[in-house]
Each structure stands twice: as C-alpha cells, then as structure tokens.
Amino acid sequence: MRAMIFAALAAMTLAGCAANNSGKESSPEEITAAAYRHDGPTELTLYTMINNRSGSGAHTSLLINASQRVVFDPAGTVRLKAVPESGDVLYGITPRVRDFYERAHARETYHVRIQTIRVSPEVAERALRLAQARGPVASAQCAASTSALLQQLPGFESISGTWYPNKLADQFAQLPGVSDRKLYEDDADDKAIAIAEFEAAQDAAQNGQ
C-alpha cells in the first residue's frame, strides 16, 4: 500500500500541474451574462505548458468552442476577476481574453504548445457539457482529467488516459487535421504581474481612461 501511495505522489509531482487555484464559484447569472459565442468553426484547442529548461510538461488545459467558448482549466492558476468560473471552467473567452490566457502562460521559463482540431458542433457541445459536469479538479490531475474528457468524445477514442501533459499532447498530435504551434514569450516568471497589468487595463477601459 505504501508503495502505491508513493507511486501516486511521484506521478502527481512529475505531472507538474499546480495546486488548484480556483477562485470563487460564480453565480449562474454571472456566467450567463459573460457567455461568449465565437463565430469561428467549432473546435478544440489543447494547451500544454512546457518548461523551457527541462522540456517537461507543467500543465494542460482545453479551449472548447461550442455553443459558447470556454476554457476547461483543471487545477489552473490563471484567474481573472472579469472571467466567471465554475468547476474549473472559465467563461467569457473573448478574443482578448484568449490572447491574454495564452500569453500569460508563455514566459521566460515556459512556452505553450497550442494544438487545434476542428470538430462537429455535436462533438464540441459534448465536450462543453463534459467539462461543465466535471467539477473542480484536484491538484496534479490536469492531464488526467483532460484525457478522460477527450476519451469520451467521438473521434478521440485513440486517446489513452495519462497523468503527463506532454504525453497527452503527443497523442493529440496524432489525430487527423491537428494544427500545432508553439508560443514563446520573455515575460517575468510571475504570472501575477501579467494578471495585475491586464486587469488594470480592463478597469481603465471600463472607466473611460
């Protein structure tokens, strides 16, 4: 039993997902008000945050463009006051918020692997419903929870469960029609700085400054 516990802890450490930093649960009214429908194709985008020094995967999340665009960000650490959240699903993913989300994870110590695949509206909507039903994800289970979600989608049966972000990204790359790019930035390692700057700019825009 002790060996099994140590093995599980090692897997969680190597997976690299941060402790769950979820904010408060937003109200249904806040989520409805923030809902953003993107007029582009229905698609899924897998984000993998990768350590620039070691090459190890540090975090996994999934952008879902369905009847609305959300990010399933299990045990994530990028949270904005203007972006409602429920059960590790982030709502109101406008183009500006999406751009910030990607760039906030790309910094001097990490880059982001961004893989996108087009899916049918039905598959996208199922992904959205599965993410909403998942609830908050425990620490270090970002890749495990994302791979478990993907496994339940038609056309993604080849995805096997994994605790490791890079292994999930490599599996995702084998799906037909996937686009694959990497985002590098040289911002300071502290994401809180980028979050504070973004929110200050948001507040200034709302106040007409």
Order of alpha helices (4+ residues) and beta strands (2+ residues): alpha-alpha-beta-beta-beta-beta-beta-alpha-beta-alpha-alpha-alpha-beta-alpha
